[in-house]
Amino acid sequence: MNKTGLNFVYTEKSLHEADSDYWQQVESELKPDFPNVHFKEFSIDSDERFDSIIICSLEEALGDESLSSPRGVIITFKDSIEPTEIEKVRAIYGKGLLGFIDSGKPALLHNPWFKRIVLESKVLGTGAQQGLGQVHLGKVLEQSLMELQRVKKLHEKVVPLRQEKVKSVNLFSKFAAGYSSGGEFFDIKKTDTQMLIIVTHAQSYVASSIVLSHFEKLQQSKFYNREILEDFLEDLVNECRELDLIDRDEPESLQLDMILLDLKTYHYEGYHFGKGAYFSNGHKLSNENERALNENFFEEAHYEGSLERGQKLIFVSPGVLQNFEIKGEKGLLTKIIKEQFDNGPREVLNEIFFQLKKNTEEDFLKYDASVIYLEVDPNAFMQV
């Protein structure tokens, strides 16, 4: 993990009769991933508290506004808290209030929540080492959302259809922006002998950023196989789970597909988690995988096959299917692909997105939508 330089200072009363090493237990769990995060005892005379997140009791928060910090405040209570007390605290601290913690619960129960705070501080540039004051996360995320939507729309207009050729494989892709939170992102890694594609559909921008950061690390490899891909998935699952971004019982929180194509033999394999679908030569190859992204289901989600000369493989993202579903046209996608398949990639992709946007007055679709089209050259040399 990257360094964060983020400090927490806690008051004695924040413990609510808990063990004196309560916050050190949280720190010890954070240290392996965030070595520059520290928990220290609060001192009213220390200037350090102004560059730290303060952890204090509900009683202290309501009784002394001088406890506020530019970095934010976390309020602790024991067993229960009244709605009126919550509103009073919100009125006092406003944007500086980061949240509430029940210190009557085991300290390690709060670890994923603290990891999220640290991660957001890192991602949004509010680390203490940078000398910045507290940035209200909600406002920053709102601004980031607006900027991302602007970039999505610009990308859609400037690059309506992406086309490139890798060895004897023609690759086409098309994207349309959606206004729902999270979104779809795909990336491609090419080597002399392999092509690796990843497509994600997430309900959180933080989850998307984590996937992309893991994929950047994966791209440093010069060769890929099933073991390497599963190591990538396992690391991704572990971090997302620690940050409460995915759940074993919620397959839609993060949907992911990976396609690894050998550019010599045209053998392909990958992993399919979610509502995306694969088509080849006009016929559907797969149904949605209702299993959540989970290491126990890697074997079940794995698939493989081989492409012949002239064969086409199309991946349709979960967002495409969800957009057709809310339009009441769930079966239209398969019909389009069957009818337009012989007309070539441009006609197939253009017709899919024409039908998605038909009778839609909004600038954006409901969900991001992506389609990837792979075609092996009819005269490709194939290694046996």
VOPAGU-2260 file (C-alpha; in pm, 1 decimal, decimal comma):
REM VOPAGU-2260
SITE   aa  ch    i         X         Y         Z
SITE  MET   A    0       0,0       0,0       0,0
SITE  ASN   A    1     104,6     360,5     -49,6
SITE  LYS   A    2     205,0     573,5     244,0
SITE  THR   A    3     -66,9     792,3     387,4
SITE  GLY   A    4      77,7     980,3     685,3
SITE  LEU   A    5    -263,0     990,4     854,6
SITE  ASN   A    6    -289,4    1033,7    1233,7
SITE  PHE   A    7    -575,3     970,0    1475,5
SITE  VAL   A    8    -577,0    1117,8    1828,3
SITE  TYR   A    9    -819,4     977,1    2084,8
SITE  THR   A   10    -948,9    1098,6    2419,5
SITE  GLU   A   11    -959,3     884,3    2729,6
SITE  LYS   A   12   -1336,9     916,5    2745,2
SITE  SER   A   13   -1372,0     780,7    2391,7
SITE  LEU   A   14   -1291,3     438,2    2536,7
SITE  HIS   A   15   -1612,0     419,5    2745,3
SITE  GLU   A   16   -1453,4     177,5    2994,4
SITE  ALA   A   17   -1300,3     -31,6    2717,0
SITE  ASP   A   18    -943,3    -162,5    2746,6
SITE  SER   A   19    -676,4     106,6    2729,5
SITE  ASP   A   20    -524,8     -57,4    2419,5
SITE  TYR   A   21    -858,8     -41,8    2232,4
SITE  TRP   A   22    -736,1     193,8    1958,4
SITE  GLN   A   23    -395,4      26,8    1943,1
SITE  GLN   A   24    -575,4    -291,2    1840,3
SITE  VAL   A   25    -718,5    -107,5    1540,0
SITE  GLU   A   26    -375,6      41,2    1463,7
SITE  SER   A   27    -203,7    -298,5    1473,6
SITE  GLU   A   28    -445,3    -430,4    1210,7
SITE  LEU   A   29    -389,6    -126,8     987,2
SITE  LYS   A   30      -9,7    -126,2    1011,0
SITE  PRO   A   31      69,0    -403,4     757,7
SITE  ASP   A   32    -107,8    -212,4     479,7
SITE  PHE   A   33     -76,5     144,4     610,8
SITE  PRO   A   34     252,0     173,2     803,9
SITE  ASN   A   35     227,7     552,6     839,6
SITE  VAL   A   36    -107,9     553,1    1018,9
SITE  HIS   A   37     -81,1     622,6    1392,7
SITE  PHE   A   38    -318,1     635,8    1689,5
SITE  LYS   A   39    -206,8     864,0    1972,8
SITE  GLU   A   40    -357,6     984,6    2297,2
SITE  PHE   A   41    -522,4    1325,7    2276,4
SITE  SER   A   42    -350,1    1627,3    2432,0
SITE  ILE   A   43    -533,9    1959,1    2451,5
SITE  ASP   A   44    -200,3    2144,7    2450,5
SITE  SER   A   45     -56,6    1972,5    2144,8
SITE  ASP   A   46     -72,7    2133,3    1800,8
SITE  GLU   A   47     -60,0    1783,6    1655,8
SITE  ARG   A   48    -431,4    1738,9    1707,6
SITE  PHE   A   49    -506,4    2003,8    1442,0
SITE  ASP   A   50    -342,1    1783,5    1179,8
SITE  SER   A   51    -512,7    1465,5    1301,4
SITE  ILE   A   52    -855,8    1308,2    1301,4
SITE  ILE   A   53    -996,2    1334,5    1654,3
SITE  ILE   A   54   -1178,7    1044,0    1821,5
SITE  CYS   A   55   -1387,4    1162,8    2117,9
SITE  SER   A   56   -1692,0    1059,2    2317,5
SITE  LEU   A   57   -2044,4    1179,0    2244,8
SITE  GLU   A   58   -2044,2    1366,6    2575,1
SITE  GLU   A   59   -1726,4    1551,8    2482,8
SITE  ALA   A   60   -1852,5    1626,4    2132,1
SITE  LEU   A   61   -2168,7    1786,6    2264,3
SITE  GLY   A   62   -1992,7    1972,4    2544,2
SITE  ASP   A   63   -1679,7    2119,3    2387,4
SITE  GLU   A   64   -1658,7    2249,0    2030,1
SITE  SER   A   65   -1285,2    2313,9    2076,9
SITE  LEU   A   66   -1232,6    1943,3    2009,8
SITE  SER   A   67   -1293,8    1998,6    1639,7
SITE  SER   A   68   -1010,4    1945,1    1391,3
SITE  PRO   A   69    -961,7    2047,2    1026,3
SITE  ARG   A   70    -908,3    1677,7     953,6
SITE  GLY   A   71   -1244,3    1572,4    1098,4
SITE  VAL   A   72   -1398,2    1414,2    1407,6
SITE  ILE   A   73   -1516,7    1061,1    1488,9
SITE  ILE   A   74   -1770,7    1032,9    1772,1
SITE  THR   A   75   -1790,2     728,4    1999,1
SITE  PHE   A   76   -2082,9     610,2    2207,1
SITE  LYS   A   77   -2161,2     295,1    2402,1
SITE  ASP   A   78   -2450,6      62,5    2315,7
SITE  SER   A   79   -2699,0     327,0    2193,8
SITE  ILE   A   80   -2736,6     682,7    2068,3
SITE  GLU   A   81   -3049,3     896,7    2033,4
SITE  PRO   A   82   -3148,9    1051,0    1697,6
SITE  THR   A   83   -3167,1    1393,0    1866,4
SITE  GLU   A   84   -2805,3    1353,6    1978,9
SITE  ILE   A   85   -2698,5    1267,2    1625,3
SITE  GLU   A   86   -2864,5    1582,1    1492,0
SITE  LYS   A   87   -2698,8    1797,6    1759,7
SITE  VAL   A   88   -2355,8    1661,8    1669,5
SITE  ARG   A   89   -2420,8    1719,5    1300,1
SITE  ALA   A   90   -2521,6    2078,8    1372,0
SITE  ILE   A   91   -2198,4    2140,0    1566,1
SITE  TYR   A   92   -1945,6    1970,6    1337,4
SITE  GLY   A   93   -2114,3    1986,5     998,6
SITE  LYS   A   94   -1882,4    1864,3     724,6
SITE  GLY   A   95   -1613,9    1779,1     980,4
SITE  LEU   A   96   -1815,6    1484,9    1117,6
SITE  LEU   A   97   -1676,7    1161,0     972,8
SITE  GLY   A   98   -1904,2     919,7    1158,1
SITE  PHE   A   99   -1999,0     736,9    1479,3
SITE  ILE   A  100   -1850,9     428,3    1646,6
SITE  ASP   A  101   -1998,3     206,6    1918,5
SITE  SER   A  102   -1700,9     154,7    2150,3
SITE  GLY   A  103   -1899,0    -106,3    2337,4
SITE  LYS   A  104   -1825,6    -338,4    2045,3
SITE  PRO   A  105   -1490,9    -518,6    1987,2
SITE  ALA   A  106   -1225,5    -283,1    1847,4
SITE  LEU   A  107   -1145,4    -504,3    1547,9
SITE  LEU   A  108   -1506,9    -480,8    1433,8
SITE  HIS   A  109   -1431,9    -124,0    1321,1
SITE  ASN   A  110   -1121,2    -213,0    1121,3
SITE  PRO   A  111   -1282,7    -218,0     772,2
SITE  TRP   A  112   -1442,4     120,2     842,7
SITE  PHE   A  113   -1107,2     273,7     940,4
SITE  LYS   A  114    -945,8     124,8     629,6
SITE  ARG   A  115   -1204,1     299,5     418,6
SITE  ILE   A  116   -1128,3     633,6     586,5
SITE  VAL   A  117    -755,8     584,4     529,5
SITE  LEU   A  118    -807,7     478,4     169,3
SITE  GLU   A  119   -1031,7     774,8      92,1
SITE  SER   A  120    -778,5    1008,3     251,8
SITE  LYS   A  121    -512,7     859,0      21,9
SITE  VAL   A  122    -722,1     858,9    -292,9
SITE  LEU   A  123    -862,9    1207,4    -241,0
SITE  GLY   A  124    -531,8    1365,0    -144,6
SITE  THR   A  125    -608,7    1459,8     215,9
SITE  GLY   A  126    -302,3    1294,7     372,2
SITE  ALA   A  127    -130,6    1487,3     649,8
SITE  GLN   A  128     206,7    1469,9     475,5
SITE  GLN   A  129      67,2    1695,8     205,4
SITE  GLY   A  130     -22,7    1966,9     453,4
SITE  LEU   A  131    -385,4    1985,6     348,4
SITE  GLY   A  132    -682,6    2053,6     573,9
SITE  GLN   A  133    -987,3    1833,1     604,6
SITE  VAL   A  134   -1169,9    1793,7     275,5
SITE  HIS   A  135   -1531,9    1697,7     303,5
SITE  LEU   A  136   -1544,7    1358,2     138,6
SITE  GLY   A  137   -1899,6    1388,0      22,5
SITE  LYS   A  138   -1829,0    1713,4    -161,8
SITE  VAL   A  139   -1512,1    1581,0    -318,4
SITE  LEU   A  140   -1685,8    1264,4    -434,7
SITE  GLU   A  141   -1965,9    1475,3    -578,0
SITE  GLN   A  142   -1716,2    1683,7    -773,6
SITE  SER   A  143   -1533,1    1370,0    -885,1
SITE  LEU   A  144   -1861,3    1219,8   -1004,0
SITE  MET   A  145   -1938,7    1530,0   -1210,7
SITE  GLU   A  146   -1591,2    1528,0   -1361,9
SITE  LEU   A  147   -1606,1    1155,0   -1436,6
SITE  GLN   A  148   -1941,6    1195,6   -1607,3
SITE  ARG   A  149   -1795,1    1478,0   -1817,1
SITE  VAL   A  150   -1502,0    1256,4   -1915,7
SITE  LYS   A  151   -1736,0     967,7   -1995,7
SITE  LYS   A  152   -1943,2    1186,1   -2225,5
SITE  LEU   A  153   -1636,2    1334,9   -2393,8
SITE  HIS   A  154   -1491,9     987,1   -2447,5
SITE  GLU   A  155   -1818,5     869,0   -2597,5
SITE  LYS   A  156   -1823,3    1158,3   -2846,9
SITE  VAL   A  157   -1454,2    1159,3   -2939,7
SITE  VAL   A  158   -1411,2     782,0   -2958,2
SITE  PRO   A  159   -1751,7     648,6   -3069,5
SITE  LEU   A  160   -1593,4     325,5   -3190,4
SITE  ARG   A  161   -1250,3     200,1   -3091,4
SITE  GLN   A  162   -1067,8     -19,1   -3339,5
SITE  GLU   A  163    -721,8    -174,9   -3335,9
SITE  LYS   A  164    -543,6    -479,2   -3469,6
SITE  VAL   A  165    -319,9    -700,6   -3257,9
SITE  LYS   A  166    -137,6    -964,5   -3460,3
SITE  SER   A  167    -417,3   -1134,0   -3655,9
SITE  VAL   A  168    -695,5   -1027,3   -3419,4
SITE  ASN   A  169    -921,9    -731,3   -3493,1
SITE  LEU   A  170   -1052,8    -565,1   -3179,2
SITE  PHE   A  171   -1354,4    -334,0   -3177,3
SITE  SER   A  172   -1517,8    -176,0   -2872,5
SITE  LYS   A  173   -1783,9      80,0   -2799,7
SITE  PHE   A  174   -1893,3     255,7   -2481,3
SITE  ALA   A  175   -2189,9     466,5   -2371,5
SITE  ALA   A  176   -2198,8     659,6   -2045,4
SITE  GLY   A  177   -2452,6     605,6   -1767,6
SITE  TYR   A  178   -2547,6     832,7   -1478,8
SITE  SER   A  179   -2570,1     569,1   -1204,2
SITE  SER   A  180   -2297,5     560,2    -938,6
SITE  GLY   A  181   -1996,4     339,2    -992,9
SITE  GLY   A  182   -1978,7     241,7   -1356,6
SITE  GLU   A  183   -1801,0      21,8   -1605,5
SITE  PHE   A  184   -1435,9      28,9   -1698,4
SITE  PHE   A  185   -1230,8    -193,3   -1922,0
SITE  ASP   A  186    -863,2    -212,0   -2000,0
SITE  ILE   A  187    -647,9    -415,1   -2236,0
SITE  LYS   A  188    -292,4    -542,0   -2194,9
SITE  LYS   A  189    -108,6    -666,1   -2504,9
SITE  THR   A  190     218,0    -856,3   -2530,1
SITE  ASP   A  191     381,9   -1027,2   -2827,2
SITE  THR   A  192     198,0   -1350,2   -2752,6
SITE  GLN   A  193    -109,5   -1264,4   -2542,2
SITE  MET   A  194    -398,5   -1023,9   -2506,2
SITE  LEU   A  195    -557,9    -971,5   -2165,0
SITE  ILE   A  196    -888,8    -786,5   -2128,5
SITE  ILE   A  197   -1063,3    -694,4   -1803,6
SITE  VAL   A  198   -1412,8    -546,2   -1773,3
SITE  THR   A  199   -1564,9    -439,9   -1441,1
SITE  HIS   A  200   -1909,8    -317,1   -1343,9
SITE  ALA   A  201   -1910,0    -165,3    -994,3
SITE  GLN   A  202   -2157,6      17,3    -772,0
SITE  SER   A  203   -1880,2     228,9    -619,5
SITE  TYR   A  204   -1612,9     450,2    -774,4
SITE  VAL   A  205   -1379,9     346,7    -493,1
SITE  ALA   A  206   -1422,9     -18,5    -596,8
SITE  SER   A  207   -1350,2      73,1    -959,0
SITE  SER   A  208   -1033,5     258,7    -860,9
SITE  ILE   A  209    -913,1     -40,1    -658,2
SITE  VAL   A  210    -972,3    -277,2    -950,8
SITE  LEU   A  211    -779,4     -50,5   -1185,7
SITE  SER   A  212    -489,6     -14,5    -941,4
SITE  HIS   A  213    -465,5    -394,2    -908,7
SITE  PHE   A  214    -483,1    -431,4   -1286,4
SITE  GLU   A  215    -199,0    -181,6   -1328,4
SITE  LYS   A  216       9,8    -401,5   -1103,5
SITE  LEU   A  217     -94,4    -712,3   -1296,7
SITE  GLN   A  218      16,1    -550,2   -1623,2
SITE  GLN   A  219     375,9    -555,1   -1501,7
SITE  SER   A  220     379,2    -929,6   -1570,7
SITE  LYS   A  221     522,1   -1030,3   -1907,9
SITE  PHE   A  222     326,4   -1356,4   -1921,7
SITE  TYR   A  223     -13,8   -1463,3   -1791,8
SITE  ASN   A  224    -163,4   -1795,9   -1695,1
SITE  ARG   A  225    -446,8   -1922,0   -1479,5
SITE  GLU   A  226    -242,0   -1912,9   -1159,9
SITE  ILE   A  227    -141,2   -1549,2   -1210,1
SITE  LEU   A  228    -500,3   -1446,5   -1288,1
SITE  GLU   A  229    -631,7   -1618,5    -976,4
SITE  ASP   A  230    -365,8   -1450,1    -761,4
SITE  PHE   A  231    -485,1   -1116,9    -901,7
SITE  LEU   A  232    -847,8   -1201,4    -824,6
SITE  GLU   A  233    -766,5   -1320,0    -473,4
SITE  ASP   A  234    -574,3   -1001,6    -386,9
SITE  LEU   A  235    -856,4    -791,3    -530,8
SITE  VAL   A  236   -1123,4    -980,0    -336,2
SITE  ASN   A  237    -929,0    -948,3     -10,3
SITE  GLU   A  238    -888,3    -571,8     -33,4
SITE  CYS   A  239   -1244,6    -505,7    -146,8
SITE  ARG   A  240   -1378,2    -727,5     130,2
SITE  GLU   A  241   -1168,7    -553,7     396,5
SITE  LEU   A  242   -1314,8    -221,0     284,3
SITE  ASP   A  243   -1671,7    -357,7     280,8
SITE  LEU   A  244   -1698,5    -287,3     -92,8
SITE  ILE   A  245   -1814,6    -637,9    -179,3
SITE  ASP   A  246   -2028,1    -893,2      -0,9
SITE  ARG   A  247   -2049,7   -1271,1     -31,2
SITE  ASP   A  248   -2425,8   -1243,3     -75,1
SITE  GLU   A  249   -2436,3    -949,2    -320,0
SITE  PRO   A  250   -2306,6   -1050,5    -664,4
SITE  GLU   A  251   -2393,8    -712,2    -817,5
SITE  SER   A  252   -2165,2    -503,5    -593,5
SITE  LEU   A  253   -1871,7    -584,8    -822,1
SITE  GLN   A  254   -1910,2    -776,5   -1148,7
SITE  LEU   A  255   -1595,5    -874,9   -1336,0
SITE  ASP   A  256   -1491,7   -1051,1   -1654,0
SITE  MET   A  257   -1141,7   -1141,4   -1771,2
SITE  ILE   A  258   -1047,3   -1268,2   -2116,4
SITE  LEU   A  259    -697,9   -1403,1   -2187,4
SITE  LEU   A  260    -631,0   -1480,1   -2553,8
SITE  ASP   A  261    -321,1   -1660,5   -2682,2
SITE  LEU   A  262    -220,0   -1482,1   -3004,4
SITE  LYS   A  263     -47,1   -1791,5   -3145,3
SITE  THR   A  264    -298,2   -2069,3   -3082,1
SITE  TYR   A  265    -610,6   -1848,3   -3033,3
SITE  HIS   A  266    -698,5   -2046,3   -2725,1
SITE  TYR   A  267    -882,6   -1829,8   -2474,2
SITE  GLU   A  268    -974,1   -1858,2   -2108,8
SITE  GLY   A  269   -1098,5   -1630,7   -1835,3
SITE  TYR   A  270   -1337,6   -1566,6   -1547,8
SITE  HIS   A  271   -1700,7   -1464,5   -1562,7
SITE  PHE   A  272   -1867,7   -1304,8   -1259,3
SITE  GLY   A  273   -2192,7   -1117,6   -1314,4
SITE  LYS   A  274   -2459,5   -1045,5   -1575,8
SITE  GLY   A  275   -2231,4   -1001,7   -1876,5
SITE  ALA   A  276   -2277,2   -1236,6   -2172,7
SITE  TYR   A  277   -2059,2   -1391,2   -2444,9
SITE  PHE   A  278   -2164,4   -1453,7   -2804,5
SITE  SER   A  279   -1977,8   -1628,5   -3086,0
SITE  ASN   A  280   -2081,7   -1623,5   -3451,5
SITE  GLY   A  281   -2424,8   -1499,6   -3351,8
SITE  HIS   A  282   -2494,8   -1755,8   -3079,3
SITE  LYS   A  283   -2495,2   -1699,1   -2704,9
SITE  LEU   A  284   -2223,2   -1891,7   -2522,5
SITE  SER   A  285   -2297,0   -1806,9   -2159,2
SITE  ASN   A  286   -2563,7   -1701,3   -1914,1
SITE  GLU   A  287   -2518,0   -1466,5   -1621,0
SITE  ASN   A  288   -2318,8   -1597,5   -1327,2
SITE  GLU   A  289   -2516,8   -1532,4   -1010,1
SITE  ARG   A  290   -2221,3   -1614,1    -785,3
SITE  ALA   A  291   -2057,1   -1322,3    -605,5
SITE  LEU   A  292   -1691,3   -1245,2    -674,2
SITE  ASN   A  293   -1541,5   -1492,0    -428,9
SITE  GLU   A  294   -1237,1   -1718,7    -414,8
SITE  ASN   A  295   -1465,2   -2018,5    -350,2
SITE  PHE   A  296   -1617,3   -1975,4    -697,2
SITE  PHE   A  297   -1304,1   -1924,5    -910,3
SITE  GLU   A  298   -1329,6   -2278,5   -1045,2
SITE  GLU   A  299   -1697,1   -2240,0   -1128,9
SITE  ALA   A  300   -1645,1   -1899,7   -1295,4
SITE  HIS   A  301   -1351,3   -2015,1   -1509,5
SITE  TYR   A  302   -1414,9   -2080,7   -1878,4
SITE  GLU   A  303   -1202,3   -2162,6   -2184,1
SITE  GLY   A  304   -1224,6   -2236,8   -2553,7
SITE  SER   A  305   -1056,4   -2179,4   -2890,5
SITE  LEU   A  306   -1126,8   -1946,4   -3180,2
SITE  GLU   A  307   -1101,6   -2060,2   -3540,6
SITE  ARG   A  308    -993,9   -1850,1   -3838,9
SITE  GLY   A  309   -1265,5   -1595,5   -3911,4
SITE  GLN   A  310   -1447,7   -1662,4   -3583,2
SITE  LYS   A  311   -1592,9   -1374,8   -3380,9
SITE  LEU   A  312   -1627,8   -1343,3   -3004,4
SITE  ILE   A  313   -1844,7   -1069,1   -2853,8
SITE  PHE   A  314   -1861,1    -970,7   -2486,9
SITE  VAL   A  315   -2161,7    -764,8   -2378,6
SITE  SER   A  316   -2127,6    -593,9   -2040,5
SITE  PRO   A  317   -2378,3    -613,2   -1753,7
SITE  GLY   A  318   -2470,0    -249,3   -1814,8
SITE  VAL   A  319   -2590,5    -324,8   -2168,4
SITE  LEU   A  320   -2819,5    -598,8   -2041,9
SITE  GLN   A  321   -2945,5    -386,6   -1751,2
SITE  ASN   A  322   -3029,2     -95,9   -1983,6
SITE  PHE   A  323   -3227,7    -323,0   -2214,6
SITE  GLU   A  324   -3402,3    -474,9   -1912,5
SITE  ILE   A  325   -3525,9    -140,7   -1774,2
SITE  LYS   A  326   -3655,6     -57,7   -2124,5
SITE  GLY   A  327   -3857,4    -379,9   -2113,8
SITE  GLU   A  328   -3656,4    -521,3   -2404,2
SITE  LYS   A  329   -3455,9    -796,2   -2237,0
SITE  GLY   A  330   -3460,3   -1026,9   -2539,5
SITE  LEU   A  331   -3374,3    -759,5   -2796,4
SITE  LEU   A  332   -2995,2    -791,7   -2759,9
SITE  THR   A  333   -2982,7   -1154,6   -2875,3
SITE  LYS   A  334   -3210,9   -1069,9   -3168,0
SITE  ILE   A  335   -2985,5    -781,3   -3277,8
SITE  ILE   A  336   -2671,6    -992,4   -3268,6
SITE  LYS   A  337   -2830,0   -1275,5   -3467,2
SITE  GLU   A  338   -2970,7   -1040,4   -3731,1
SITE  GLN   A  339   -2666,6    -814,2   -3768,5
SITE  PHE   A  340   -2383,4   -1060,3   -3712,3
SITE  ASP   A  341   -2305,2   -1123,3   -4080,0
SITE  ASN   A  342   -2293,5    -749,0   -4151,6
SITE  GLY   A  343   -1970,6    -695,8   -3960,2
SITE  PRO   A  344   -1858,0    -542,9   -3628,4
SITE  ARG   A  345   -1953,6    -181,9   -3698,6
SITE  GLU   A  346   -2310,5    -270,0   -3787,6
SITE  VAL   A  347   -2348,4    -494,2   -3482,5
SITE  LEU   A  348   -2210,6    -237,0   -3237,2
SITE  ASN   A  349   -2389,7      60,0   -3390,9
SITE  GLU   A  350   -2725,1    -121,2   -3387,8
SITE  ILE   A  351   -2686,3    -227,5   -3023,9
SITE  PHE   A  352   -2618,7     128,4   -2910,1
SITE  PHE   A  353   -2882,8     276,7   -3139,4
SITE  GLN   A  354   -3144,5      55,9   -2975,1
SITE  LEU   A  355   -3009,6     136,7   -2627,7
SITE  LYS   A  356   -3052,1     510,5   -2686,1
SITE  LYS   A  357   -3371,9     490,3   -2885,7
SITE  ASN   A  358   -3653,3     691,0   -2722,7
SITE  THR   A  359   -3415,7     809,7   -2448,4
SITE  GLU   A  360   -3423,6    1183,7   -2377,8
SITE  GLU   A  361   -3142,2    1185,1   -2120,9
SITE  ASP   A  362   -2779,4    1259,4   -2211,5
SITE  PHE   A  363   -2680,1     940,7   -2032,9
SITE  LEU   A  364   -2812,5     589,4   -2019,8
SITE  LYS   A  365   -2916,5     456,3   -1679,6
SITE  TYR   A  366   -2601,4     238,0   -1664,0
SITE  ASP   A  367   -2262,6     248,9   -1835,3
SITE  ALA   A  368   -2262,8      11,0   -2131,6
SITE  SER   A  369   -1969,1    -157,6   -2307,4
SITE  VAL   A  370   -1935,7    -407,3   -2591,9
SITE  ILE   A  371   -1609,5    -573,1   -2699,5
SITE  TYR   A  372   -1584,0    -751,2   -3035,3
SITE  LEU   A  373   -1291,8    -982,8   -3121,8
SITE  GLU   A  374   -1242,3   -1126,3   -3470,5
SITE  VAL   A  375    -967,2   -1361,8   -3585,5
SITE  ASP   A  376    -838,1   -1286,2   -3936,9
SITE  PRO   A  377    -958,4   -1549,8   -4189,3
SITE  ASN   A  378    -596,5   -1591,3   -4306,3
SITE  ALA   A  379    -439,3   -1599,5   -3960,3
SITE  PHE   A  380    -143,1   -1829,2   -3903,5
SITE  MET   A  381    -232,8   -2064,8   -3620,9
SITE  GLN   A  382      23,0   -2254,4   -3414,7
SITE  VAL   A  383     -83,4   -2611,2   -3353,0
